[in-house]
């Protein structure tokens, strides 16, 4: 079982694993960018949302 499977299934996993740290920082950056946009910026918001919530 890989790290993401453990995380999604509620099993214990190492939260400071390198890949998770990178993904967490990228998500924070995207959230900050999204919050800097306005409701007029619909295309930018949609692109950021798509990236943030990609599967």
C-alpha positions as CSV (number, residue, x, y, z in Angstrom):
1,X,0.0,0.0,0.0
2,X,1.5,3.3,-1.0
3,X,1.4,6.5,1.1
4,X,-1.6,8.1,-0.6
5,X,-3.6,4.9,-0.2
6,X,-2.8,4.8,3.5
7,X,-3.7,8.4,3.9
8,X,-7.1,8.0,2.1
9,X,-8.0,4.8,3.9
10,X,-7.4,6.4,7.4
11,X,-4.3,4.3,8.2
12,X,-1.3,5.7,9.9
13,X,1.3,7.3,7.6
14,X,4.3,9.6,7.8
15,X,3.1,13.2,7.3
16,X,6.5,14.7,6.7
17,X,7.3,12.5,3.7
18,X,9.0,14.5,1.0
19,X,6.3,14.1,-1.7
20,X,3.5,15.1,0.7
21,X,5.5,18.2,1.8
22,X,5.9,19.2,-1.8
23,X,2.2,18.7,-2.6
24,X,1.2,20.6,0.5
25,X,3.3,23.6,-0.4
26,X,2.0,23.6,-4.0
27,X,-1.6,23.5,-2.7
28,X,-0.9,26.4,-0.4
29,X,0.6,28.4,-3.2
30,X,-2.4,27.7,-5.4
31,X,-4.8,28.7,-2.6
32,X,-3.0,32.0,-2.1
33,X,-3.1,32.7,-5.9
34,X,-6.8,31.9,-5.9
35,X,-7.5,34.2,-3.0
36,X,-5.7,37.0,-4.9
37,X,-8.1,36.8,-7.8
38,X,-11.4,38.5,-8.0
39,X,-14.8,37.2,-9.1
40,X,-14.2,39.0,-12.4
41,X,-11.2,36.7,-13.0
42,X,-13.3,33.7,-13.8
43,X,-10.9,32.0,-16.2
44,X,-7.9,32.3,-13.8
45,X,-10.0,31.1,-10.9
46,X,-11.2,28.1,-12.9
47,X,-7.7,27.2,-14.0
48,X,-6.4,27.5,-10.4
49,X,-9.4,25.4,-9.1
50,X,-8.8,22.7,-11.7
51,X,-5.1,22.5,-10.7
52,X,-5.8,22.5,-7.0
53,X,-8.5,19.8,-7.1
54,X,-7.1,17.6,-9.8
55,X,-7.4,13.9,-9.1
